[in-house]
Amino acid sequence: MAKKAKPKEQKSELGEGEKYVLSQPCESVLEVKKSVFLAYAAPVADEASAMAFIAEKSKEDARHNCWAFRAGGAARAYDAGEPTGTAGRPILSVIEGRELEDIAVLVVRYFGGIKLGAGGLMRAYSGAAANCLNEGIFDIFVPMQKAVFTCPFELFDFFSASLDIWGGNIEVREFGGEGVRLTVKIPQKHFEEAERWLADHSRGKVSFETEN
């Protein structure tokens, strides 16, 4: 489950287990003292997909293809020939500063003939990454718990309305002879509370079992 977000402005929105994710690729262009920085970002699931994206977008005719990613529990950065710590690390710092996960950012530099110095490079690469992410559309990923609930027909409307309170949704409805079997997803952070509330307010007539 995901909801729209602007990570630069709304860091306090994150709950337990939640994370900001880029919903679709984005890109931007930045020019600094005649050097052109092309920045690309994309959602990725793991290191393999991050490296595939970086390989796809890298430019053979550019002097530097610098990148960073944070995905699948790993985080890496690469300076691609720039002085150590002046390219990949600043890109990764932008990703981490916005609390983003499952994302890769590539910044391609076409050298313009004017050296920027270490500080200038760090500002240019972080600025290019930030500009690119400013163009992005983000969601908050909410981890969900899947479960199967069973309730009598007369409590179906009550159950459906109650589920809305916790931000849950019904995936499958199966109507039987004595009631309804419902496969649902509820945000993990609300699951135990929702289960207790439903059991109490249905007087034990709603039962459930969890699924992985």
Number of C-alpha atoms within 10 A of each C-alpha: 14 15 11 14 19 16 24 13 9 10 15 7 13 16 13 9 12 17 20 25 25 25 17 13 18 18 20 19 15 19 14 17 13 13 17 19 25 23 27 25 28 23 24 25 15 19 20 12 18 26 15 11 19 23 13 9 16 18 15 10 10 13 14 20 27 25 30 28 31 25 20 16 10 11 18 14 21 20 20 15 12 17 13 12 15 23 28 27 21 25 32 24 16 20 24 14 12 17 16 23 24 24 26 32 31 31 33 25 24 18 17 13 9 10 12 16 11 15 9 14 19 20 18 26 29 23 19 31 31 22 17 23 26 16 13 19 16 21 18 22 20 20 18 19 18 21 17 18 19 23 20 18 16 10 15 17 10 14 20 14 11 16 19 12 10 17 13 23 17 17 11 10 14 10 12 11 7 10 15 19 21 22 20 20 23 24 20 19 17 15 18 13 11 19 16 12 13 20 14 12 13 16 9 11 13 20 15 16 10 12 11 5
